[in-house]
Every structure is written in C-alpha cells, then in structure tokens.
C-alpha cells in the first residue's frame, strides 16, 4: 500500500490517477485549489485525504505535506500534475500571462517538491513523477511560453533524478502528447488576448487547429492514468517517460533534426575550443 500526494487532483489526469490508486488499495492525498472539488469528484473515502492547495503558495504546500504526514505517516509517490497552458505567439503574451503560467507550472512544482523532499530523504525512498508535455521536448509556434515552462520541468527533473538516485528516490518526467482531456478548454488553457496579424500563419494557425482538435485528441486519458499507476511500481524507472504515439514521433523527428544540425555544423561547433598545445 502506497501513499500518493497528487496536485491538481480534481479533474483531468490527476483525478483519474487518484481514482485508480484508491481502487487498487493505495492511500491518496488529493489536492486542488478547492478541496471540496475533490470530494465532489471522488466522494468521501477512508483512504482519501482531500486538501486545499494552491501550488503557488509555498506555505500552503508545506502545510499540506505536514497534514499528509500527520494522517498517513509517509508519502511514497508525488505526482506534480497541477498546471495549465498558454496559447499564443511569444510576442502576443502579456507579462501577466507569462508570470502566471510560470508561477504554477514551474515555481508551483518547485514549492511542492521542496516540501515533500525532506520526507522522502528521511524515508530513503519515494517516487516523484513530474507531468511535462510533448511541448517539454520540442517547442513549436503558439505554445512557446508554455513549452518554456515544461522545458524547465524537464531540466529540473533531470537534475533531481541525478541528485536523488543515491538517496533511494526516483524521479521521472512524464511527457504526454495530446490526450482527450480538458487541457484545451478554457479551464486549463489561457489564450493570449491580443492577436498580431503577422503571426496568422504560425501561432494564429495553431489557435485555429487547437479549437478543432479539442476533444478529438488521439490519446486515451484512462489508459495514460493506468500506465502511470502501474509505473509507480516499476523497477529502475527511467528519467523520462514519453506517452502517446504523437510524443514518440515528435521525439524521433527531433533526434533526426538535431543529428542533421550537428553533422552540418560540426566543424564550426568544435572550432571554439582552445587550440591544442603544440607538441602536447
């Protein structure tokens, strides 16, 4: 029996994973801005602790972790799931838009992770699963600011993976593609208010495609939830777990593109080293 600590657990991936974890007999600390929303979605259950948590509030993150330990005694799996998207060209995003998405997607994840880490270090065990995105591996027009937050999550996860492995704590960044959740709804996606005509065929085109794609995404969120619940028991978990055929295709395409860049520009790239000492 494991104890999960899940952020953004009132809907989407977080809700599905919380439900499956409870069904398999685990204990779940399910957090959301409104704890009542968790109860409305999951009901009152013996092994469920619903807590209010705005991940941008560091003190509230510390309090939620303390409450989890008081009730369940441990935290075995941290699922950093809370986050939202921002759609629009980089130039179209306001300073307030950018700050808000970073506050939740990056600083919020850090707030919760730093609150949980003393527990896992003391246990010398634990799993941290950070939800990133296909946009955390390769960026494109329309999602530049959002992707930059997920690139940050990828970097943090890689470092945490190296720092915590000797302490018995495993870290994996999860990279979903497009799944049929509410991510493209107004509840999860902010759209930059101003549109600049010069971006009509790049970021503007993505705005139009996103509207048509919503609720027609190829990924099955229930299958993803089951994979993650099963993955929490995987031996020697990898530093990243791509999920979705579109994510796999995007990673493979980026590998090819990057290999072409290195091959074409190799001479320039290696020319910046100090010249070898003569006779050395």
NORJO-V188208 format. One record per pair of residues at least 12 apart in sequence whose ideal C-beta (glycine too) atoms are under 10 Angstrom apart, sorted by the first residue. I is the first residue (numbers start at 1). J is the second residue. If there is no record, write none. Layout:
i->I j->J
i->I j->J
This chain:
i->1 j->24
i->1 j->25
i->1 j->26
i->1 j->27
i->1 j->47
i->1 j->72
i->1 j->76
i->2 j->21
i->2 j->24
i->2 j->25
i->2 j->26
i->2 j->27
i->2 j->28
i->2 j->72
i->2 j->74
i->2 j->75
i->2 j->76
i->2 j->77
i->2 j->126
i->2 j->127
i->2 j->229
i->2 j->232
i->2 j->233
i->3 j->21
i->3 j->26
i->3 j->27
i->3 j->28
i->3 j->29
i->3 j->47
i->3 j->49
i->3 j->68
i->3 j->69
i->3 j->71
i->3 j->72
i->3 j->73
i->3 j->74
i->3 j->75
i->3 j->76
i->3 j->77
i->3 j->78
i->3 j->119
i->3 j->126
i->4 j->17
i->4 j->18
i->4 j->20
i->4 j->21
i->4 j->22
i->4 j->26
i->4 j->27
i->4 j->28
i->4 j->29
i->4 j->30
i->4 j->47
i->4 j->68
i->4 j->72
i->4 j->75
i->4 j->76
i->4 j->77
i->4 j->78
i->4 j->79
i->4 j->127
i->4 j->129
i->4 j->229
i->4 j->232
i->5 j->27
i->5 j->28
i->5 j->29
i->5 j->30
i->5 j->31
i->5 j->49
i->5 j->51
i->5 j->53
i->5 j->64
i->5 j->65
i->5 j->68
i->5 j->69
i->5 j->72
i->5 j->74
i->5 j->75
i->5 j->76
i->5 j->77
i->5 j->78
i->5 j->79
i->5 j->80
i->5 j->112
i->5 j->115
i->5 j->116
i->5 j->119
i->5 j->126
i->5 j->128
i->6 j->18
i->6 j->21
i->6 j->28
i->6 j->29
i->6 j->30
i->6 j->31
i->6 j->32
i->6 j->38
i->6 j->53
i->6 j->77
i->6 j->78
i->6 j->79
i->6 j->80
i->6 j->81
i->6 j->82
i->6 j->129
i->7 j->29
i->7 j->30
i->7 j->31
i->7 j->32
i->7 j->33
i->7 j->51
i->7 j->53
i->7 j->54
i->7 j->55
i->7 j->61
i->7 j->64
i->7 j->78
i->7 j->79
i->7 j->80
i->7 j->81
i->7 j->82
i->7 j->83
i->7 j->104
i->7 j->108
i->7 j->109
i->7 j->111
i->7 j->112
i->7 j->131
i->8 j->30
i->8 j->31
i->8 j->32
i->8 j->33
i->8 j->53
i->8 j->55
i->8 j->79
i->8 j->80
i->8 j->81
i->8 j->82
i->8 j->83
i->8 j->84
i->8 j->104
i->8 j->108
i->8 j->131
i->8 j->188
i->9 j->28
i->9 j->29
i->9 j->30
i->9 j->31
i->9 j->32
i->9 j->35
i->9 j->37
i->9 j->38
i->9 j->41
i->9 j->42
i->9 j->48
i->9 j->50
i->9 j->51
i->9 j->53
i->9 j->79
i->9 j->81
i->9 j->82
i->10 j->30
i->10 j->31
i->10 j->32
i->10 j->33
i->10 j->34
i->10 j->35
i->10 j->36
i->10 j->37
i->10 j->38
i->10 j->39
i->10 j->40
i->10 j->41
i->10 j->42
i->10 j->50
i->10 j->82
i->11 j->32
i->11 j->37
i->11 j->38
i->11 j->41
i->11 j->181
i->11 j->182
i->11 j->185
i->11 j->187
i->11 j->188
i->12 j->81
i->12 j->82
i->12 j->83
i->12 j->131
i->12 j->179
i->12 j->181
i->12 j->182
i->12 j->183
i->12 j->185
i->12 j->187
i->12 j->188
i->12 j->221
i->12 j->225
i->13 j->79
i->13 j->81
i->13 j->131
i->13 j->174
i->13 j->176
i->13 j->179
i->13 j->181
i->13 j->183
i->13 j->221
i->13 j->222
i->13 j->224
i->13 j->225
i->13 j->228
i->14 j->30
i->14 j->31
i->14 j->32
i->14 j->38
i->14 j->41
i->14 j->79
i->14 j->80
i->14 j->81
i->14 j->82
i->14 j->83
i->14 j->131
i->14 j->181
i->14 j->225
i->15 j->30
i->15 j->32
i->15 j->37
i->15 j->38
i->15 j->41
i->15 j->42
i->15 j->81
i->15 j->181
i->15 j->221
i->15 j->225
i->16 j->181
i->16 j->221
i->16 j->222
i->16 j->223
i->16 j->224
i->16 j->225
i->16 j->226
i->16 j->228
i->16 j->229
i->17 j->30
i->17 j->77
i->17 j->79
i->17 j->81
i->17 j->129
i->17 j->131
i->17 j->221
i->17 j->224
i->17 j->225
i->17 j->226
i->17 j->227
i->17 j->228
i->17 j->229
i->17 j->232
i->18 j->30
i->18 j->31
i->18 j->32
i->18 j->38
i->18 j->41
i->18 j->42
i->18 j->45
i->18 j->48
i->18 j->50
i->18 j->79
i->18 j->81
i->18 j->225
i->18 j->229
i->19 j->41
i->19 j->42
i->19 j->43
i->19 j->45
i->19 j->48
i->19 j->222
i->19 j->225
i->19 j->229
i->20 j->222
i->20 j->225
i->20 j->226
i->20 j->228
i->20 j->229
i->20 j->230
i->21 j->47
i->21 j->48
i->21 j->77
i->21 j->79
i->21 j->225
i->21 j->228
i->21 j->229
i->21 j->232
i->22 j->42
i->22 j->43
i->22 j->45
i->22 j->46
i->22 j->47
i->22 j->48
i->23 j->45
i->23 j->229
i->24 j->229
i->24 j->230
i->24 j->232
i->24 j->233
i->25 j->47
i->26 j->47
i->26 j->76
i->26 j->77
i->26 j->229
i->26 j->232
i->27 j->45
i->27 j->46
i->27 j->47
i->27 j->48
i->27 j->49
i->27 j->68
i->27 j->71
i->27 j->72
i->27 j->73
i->27 j->74
i->27 j->75
i->27 j->76
i->28 j->42
i->28 j->45
i->28 j->47
i->28 j->48
i->28 j->49
i->28 j->50
i->28 j->68
i->28 j->72
i->28 j->77
i->28 j->79
i->29 j->47
i->29 j->48
i->29 j->49
i->29 j->50
i->29 j->51
i->29 j->53
i->29 j->64
i->29 j->65
i->29 j->67
i->29 j->68
i->29 j->69
i->29 j->71
i->29 j->72
i->29 j->75
i->29 j->77
i->29 j->78
i->30 j->42
i->30 j->45
i->30 j->48
i->30 j->49
i->30 j->50
i->30 j->51
i->30 j->53
i->30 j->79
i->31 j->49
i->31 j->50
i->31 j->51
i->31 j->52
i->31 j->53
i->31 j->54
i->31 j->55
i->31 j->60
i->31 j->61
i->31 j->64
i->31 j->65
i->31 j->67
i->31 j->68
i->31 j->81
i->31 j->82
i->31 j->112
i->32 j->50
i->32 j->51
i->32 j->52
i->32 j->53
i->32 j->54
i->32 j->55
i->32 j->82
i->33 j->52
i->33 j->53
i->33 j->54
i->33 j->55
i->33 j->56
i->33 j->57
i->33 j->60
i->33 j->82
i->34 j->50
i->34 j->52
i->34 j->53
i->34 j->54
i->35 j->49
i->35 j->50
i->35 j->51
i->35 j->52
i->35 j->53
i->35 j->64
i->36 j->50
i->36 j->52
i->37 j->50
i->37 j->52
i->38 j->50
i->38 j->51
i->38 j->52
i->47 j->72
i->49 j->64
i->49 j->67
i->49 j->68
i->49 j->70
i->49 j->71
i->49 j->72
i->51 j->63
i->51 j->64
i->51 j->65
i->51 j->67
i->51 j->68
i->51 j->71
i->52 j->64
i->53 j->65
i->53 j->67
i->53 j->82
i->53 j->108
i->53 j->111
i->53 j->112
i->53 j->115
i->54 j->82
i->54 j->103
i->54 j->104
i->54 j->108
i->54 j->111
i->55 j->80
i->55 j->81
i->55 j->82
i->55 j->83
i->55 j->103
i->55 j->104
i->55 j->105
i->55 j->107
i->55 j->108
i->55 j->109
i->55 j->110
i->55 j->111
i->55 j->112
i->55 j->113
i->55 j->115
i->56 j->82
i->56 j->100
i->56 j->102
i->56 j->103
i->56 j->104
i->56 j->107
i->56 j->108
i->56 j->111
i->57 j->103
i->57 j->108
i->57 j->111
i->58 j->107
i->58 j->108
i->58 j->110
i->58 j->111
i->58 j->112
i->58 j->114
i->58 j->115
i->59 j->111
i->59 j->115
i->60 j->111
i->60 j->112
i->60 j->115
i->61 j->108
i->61 j->110
i->61 j->111
i->61 j->112
i->61 j->113
i->61 j->114
i->61 j->115
i->61 j->116
i->62 j->111
i->62 j->112
i->62 j->114
i->62 j->115
i->62 j->116
i->62 j->118
i->63 j->115
i->64 j->112
i->64 j->115
i->64 j->116
i->65 j->78
i->65 j->112
i->65 j->114
i->65 j->115
i->65 j->116
i->65 j->117
i->65 j->118
i->65 j->119
i->66 j->115
i->66 j->119
i->68 j->115
i->68 j->116
i->68 j->119
i->69 j->116
i->69 j->118
i->69 j->119
i->73 j->119
i->74 j->119
i->74 j->120
i->74 j->122
i->74 j->123
i->74 j->125
i->74 j->126
i->75 j->115
i->75 j->116
i->75 j->117
i->75 j->119
i->75 j->120
i->75 j->123
i->75 j->126
i->75 j->127
i->75 j->128
i->76 j->119
i->76 j->120
i->76 j->123
i->76 j->125
i->76 j->126
i->76 j->127
i->76 j->232
i->77 j->116
i->77 j->120
i->77 j->126
i->77 j->127
i->77 j->128
i->77 j->129
i->77 j->170
i->77 j->228
i->77 j->229
i->77 j->231
i->77 j->232
i->77 j->233
i->78 j->109
i->78 j->112
i->78 j->113
i->78 j->115
i->78 j->116
i->78 j->117
i->78 j->119
i->78 j->120
i->78 j->126
i->78 j->127
i->78 j->128
i->78 j->129
i->78 j->130
i->78 j->169
i->78 j->171
i->79 j->112
i->79 j->127
i->79 j->128
i->79 j->129
i->79 j->130
i->79 j->131
i->79 j->174
i->79 j->228
i->79 j->229
i->79 j->232
i->80 j->105
i->80 j->108
i->80 j->109
i->80 j->110
i->80 j->111
i->80 j->112
i->80 j->113
i->80 j->116
i->80 j->128
i->80 j->129
i->80 j->130
i->80 j->131
i->80 j->132
i->80 j->153
i->80 j->156
i->80 j->157
i->80 j->173
i->80 j->174
i->81 j->109
i->81 j->112
i->81 j->129
i->81 j->130
i->81 j->131
i->81 j->174
i->81 j->228
i->82 j->104
i->82 j->105
i->82 j->108
i->82 j->109
i->82 j->112
i->82 j->131
i->83 j->101
i->83 j->104
i->83 j->105
i->83 j->106
i->83 j->108
i->83 j->109
i->83 j->130
i->83 j->131
i->83 j->132
i->83 j->133
i->83 j->146
i->83 j->149
i->83 j->150
i->83 j->153
i->83 j->183
i->83 j->188
i->84 j->100
i->84 j->101
i->84 j->104
i->84 j->105
i->84 j->146
i->84 j->149
i->84 j->183
i->84 j->187
i->84 j->188
i->84 j->189
i->84 j->190
i->85 j->101
i->85 j->105
i->85 j->133
i->85 j->135
i->85 j->143
i->85 j->145
i->85 j->146
i->85 j->147
i->85 j->149
i->85 j->150
i->85 j->183
i->85 j->184
i->85 j->188
i->85 j->189
i->85 j->190
i->85 j->191
i->85 j->210
i->86 j->98
i->86 j->100
i->86 j->101
i->86 j->102
i->86 j->105
i->86 j->142
i->86 j->143
i->86 j->144
i->86 j->145
i->86 j->146
i->86 j->147
i->86 j->148
i->86 j->149
i->86 j->189
i->86 j->190
i->86 j->191
i->86 j->192
i->87 j->142
i->87 j->143
i->87 j->144
i->87 j->145
i->87 j->146
i->87 j->184
i->87 j->189
i->87 j->190
i->87 j->191
i->87 j->192
i->87 j->203
i->87 j->206
i->87 j->207
i->87 j->210
i->87 j->211
i->88 j->141
i->88 j->142
i->88 j->143
i->88 j->144
i->88 j->145
i->88 j->146
i->88 j->190
i->88 j->191
i->88 j->192
i->88 j->193
i->88 j->194
i->88 j->195
i->88 j->196
i->88 j->199
i->88 j->203
i->88 j->204
i->88 j->206
i->88 j->207
i->89 j->141
i->89 j->142
i->89 j->143
i->89 j->144
i->89 j->145
i->89 j->192
i->89 j->194
i->89 j->195
i->89 j->196
i->89 j->198
i->89 j->199
i->89 j->200
i->89 j->202
i->89 j->203
i->89 j->204
i->89 j->206
i->89 j->207
i->90 j->139
i->90 j->141
i->90 j->142
i->90 j->143
i->90 j->144
i->90 j->145
i->90 j->147
i->90 j->148
i->90 j->192
i->90 j->199
i->90 j->203
i->91 j->144
i->91 j->192
i->91 j->194
i->91 j->196
i->91 j->198
i->91 j->199
i->91 j->203
i->92 j->142
i->92 j->144
i->92 j->145
i->92 j->191
i->92 j->192
i->92 j->193
i->92 j->194
i->92 j->195
i->92 j->196
i->92 j->199
i->92 j->203
i->92 j->204
i->92 j->207
i->93 j->144
i->93 j->145
i->93 j->146
i->93 j->190
i->93 j->192
i->93 j->193
i->93 j->194
i->93 j->203
i->94 j->192
i->94 j->193
i->94 j->194
i->97 j->145
i->97 j->146
i->97 j->190
i->97 j->191
i->97 j->192
i->97 j->193
i->98 j->145
i->98 j->146
i->98 j->148
i->98 j->149
i->98 j->192
i->100 j->190
i->101 j->145
i->101 j->146
i->101 j->148
i->101 j->149
i->101 j->190
i->102 j->145
i->102 j->146
i->102 j->148
i->102 j->149
i->102 j->152
i->103 j->149
i->104 j->149
i->105 j->131
i->105 j->132
i->105 j->133
i->105 j->136
i->105 j->145
i->105 j->146
i->105 j->148
i->105 j->149
i->105 j->150
i->105 j->152
i->105 j->153
i->106 j->148
i->106 j->149
i->106 j->150
i->106 j->151
i->106 j->152
i->106 j->153
i->106 j->155
i->106 j->156
i->107 j->149
i->107 j->152
i->109 j->128
i->109 j->130
i->109 j->131
i->109 j->132
i->109 j->149
i->109 j->152
i->109 j->153
i->109 j->156
i->109 j->157
i->110 j->152
i->110 j->153
i->110 j->156
i->112 j->128
i->113 j->128
i->113 j->130
i->113 j->156
i->113 j->157
i->113 j->160
i->113 j->171
i->116 j->128
i->116 j->169
i->117 j->160
i->117 j->163
i->117 j->164
i->117 j->167
i->117 j->169
i->119 j->169
i->120 j->164
i->120 j->167
i->120 j->168
i->120 j->169
i->120 j->170
i->120 j->171
i->121 j->164
i->121 j->167
i->121 j->168
i->121 j->169
i->122 j->167
i->123 j->167
i->123 j->168
i->123 j->169
i->124 j->166
i->124 j->167
i->124 j->168
i->124 j->169
i->125 j->167
i->125 j->168
i->125 j->169
i->125 j->170
i->126 j->164
i->126 j->167
i->126 j->168
i->126 j->169
i->126 j->170
i->126 j->171
i->127 j->169
i->127 j->170
i->127 j->171
i->127 j->172
i->127 j->231
i->127 j->232
i->127 j->233
i->127 j->234
i->127 j->237
i->128 j->157
i->128 j->160
i->128 j->161
i->128 j->164
i->128 j->169
i->128 j->170
i->128 j->171
i->128 j->172
i->128 j->173
i->129 j->157
i->129 j->170
i->129 j->171
i->129 j->172
i->129 j->173
i->129 j->174
i->129 j->228
i->129 j->231
i->129 j->232
i->129 j->237
i->129 j->241
i->130 j->150
i->130 j->153
i->130 j->154
i->130 j->156
i->130 j->157
i->130 j->160
i->130 j->161
i->130 j->171
i->130 j->172
i->130 j->173
i->130 j->174
i->130 j->175
i->130 j->240
i->131 j->150
i->131 j->153
i->131 j->173
i->131 j->174
i->131 j->175
i->131 j->176
i->131 j->228
i->131 j->243
i->132 j->147
i->132 j->149
i->132 j->150
i->132 j->151
i->132 j->152
i->132 j->153
i->132 j->154
i->132 j->156
i->132 j->157
i->132 j->172
i->132 j->173
i->132 j->174
i->132 j->175
i->132 j->176
i->132 j->240
i->132 j->241
i->132 j->242
i->132 j->247
i->133 j->146
i->133 j->147
i->133 j->149
i->133 j->150
i->133 j->151
i->133 j->153
i->133 j->154
i->133 j->173
i->133 j->174
i->133 j->175
i->133 j->176
i->133 j->177
i->133 j->178
i->133 j->183
i->133 j->247
i->134 j->147
i->134 j->150
i->134 j->175
i->134 j->176
i->134 j->177
i->134 j->178
i->134 j->179
i->134 j->219
i->134 j->242
i->134 j->243
i->134 j->244
i->134 j->246
i->134 j->247
i->134 j->248
i->134 j->249
i->134 j->250
i->134 j->251
i->135 j->147
i->135 j->148
i->135 j->149
i->135 j->150
i->135 j->151
i->135 j->175
i->135 j->176
i->135 j->177
i->135 j->247
i->135 j->250
i->136 j->148
i->136 j->149
i->136 j->150
i->136 j->151
i->136 j->152
i->136 j->153
i->136 j->154
i->136 j->155
i->136 j->157
i->136 j->173
i->136 j->174
i->136 j->175
i->136 j->176
i->136 j->240
i->136 j->247
i->137 j->150
i->137 j->151
i->137 j->154
i->137 j->173
i->137 j->175
i->137 j->240
i->137 j->242
i->137 j->247
i->137 j->250
i->137 j->251
i->137 j->254
i->138 j->151
i->138 j->247
i->138 j->250
i->138 j->251
i->138 j->253
i->138 j->254
i->138 j->255
i->138 j->257
i->138 j->258
i->139 j->151
i->139 j->254
i->140 j->202
i->140 j->203
i->140 j->206
i->140 j->250
i->141 j->199
i->141 j->201
i->141 j->202
i->141 j->203
i->141 j->204
i->141 j->205
i->141 j->206
i->141 j->207
i->142 j->191
i->142 j->192
i->142 j->199
i->142 j->202
i->142 j->203
i->142 j->204
i->142 j->205
i->142 j->206
i->142 j->207
i->142 j->208
i->142 j->209
i->142 j->210
i->143 j->189
i->143 j->203
i->143 j->206
i->143 j->210
i->144 j->203
i->145 j->190
i->145 j->192
i->146 j->189
i->146 j->190
i->150 j->173
i->150 j->175
i->153 j->173
i->153 j->174
i->153 j->175
i->154 j->173
i->154 j->175
i->154 j->239
i->154 j->240
i->155 j->173
i->156 j->171
i->156 j->173
i->157 j->171
i->157 j->172
i->157 j->173
i->157 j->174
i->157 j->239
i->157 j->240
i->158 j->171
i->158 j->173
i->158 j->239
i->158 j->240
i->159 j->171
i->160 j->172
i->160 j->173
i->160 j->239
i->161 j->173
i->161 j->237
i->161 j->238
i->161 j->239
i->161 j->240
i->162 j->239
i->165 j->236
i->165 j->239
i->170 j->232
i->170 j->234
i->170 j->235
i->170 j->236
i->170 j->237
i->170 j->238
i->170 j->239
i->171 j->237
i->171 j->239
i->171 j->240
i->172 j->228
i->172 j->231
i->172 j->232
i->172 j->234
i->172 j->237
i->172 j->238
i->172 j->239
i->172 j->240
i->172 j->241
i->173 j->238
i->173 j->239
i->173 j->240
i->173 j->241
i->173 j->242
i->174 j->224
i->174 j->227
i->174 j->228
i->174 j->231
i->174 j->240
i->174 j->241
i->174 j->242
i->174 j->243
i->174 j->247
i->175 j->240
i->175 j->241
i->175 j->242
i->175 j->243
i->175 j->244
i->175 j->247
i->175 j->248
i->175 j->250
i->175 j->251
i->176 j->217
i->176 j->219
i->176 j->221
i->176 j->224
i->176 j->228
i->176 j->241
i->176 j->242
i->176 j->243
i->176 j->244
i->176 j->246
i->176 j->247
i->177 j->217
i->177 j->218
i->177 j->219
i->177 j->224
i->177 j->242
i->177 j->243
i->177 j->244
i->177 j->245
i->177 j->246
i->177 j->247
i->177 j->248
i->177 j->249
i->177 j->250
i->177 j->251
i->178 j->210
i->178 j->213
i->178 j->214
i->178 j->216
i->178 j->217
i->178 j->218
i->178 j->219
i->178 j->244
i->178 j->246
i->178 j->247
i->179 j->217
i->179 j->218
i->179 j->219
i->179 j->220
i->179 j->221
i->179 j->222
i->179 j->223
i->179 j->224
i->179 j->225
i->179 j->243
i->179 j->244
i->179 j->246
i->179 j->247
i->180 j->213
i->180 j->214
i->180 j->215
i->180 j->216
i->180 j->217
i->180 j->218
i->180 j->219
i->180 j->220
i->180 j->221
i->180 j->222
i->180 j->224
i->181 j->214
i->181 j->215
i->181 j->217
i->181 j->219
i->181 j->221
i->181 j->224
i->182 j->214
i->182 j->215
i->182 j->221
i->183 j->210
i->183 j->214
i->183 j->217
i->183 j->221
i->184 j->210
i->184 j->211
i->184 j->212
i->184 j->213
i->184 j->214
i->184 j->215
i->184 j->216
i->184 j->217
i->185 j->214
i->185 j->215
i->189 j->210
i->189 j->214
i->191 j->207
i->191 j->210
i->191 j->211
i->192 j->207
i->195 j->207
i->217 j->244
i->217 j->246
i->218 j->244
i->218 j->245
i->218 j->246
i->219 j->243
i->219 j->244
i->219 j->245
i->219 j->246
i->219 j->247
i->220 j->244
i->223 j->243
i->223 j->244
i->224 j->243
i->224 j->244
i->227 j->241
i->227 j->243
i->228 j->241
i->228 j->243
i->231 j->243
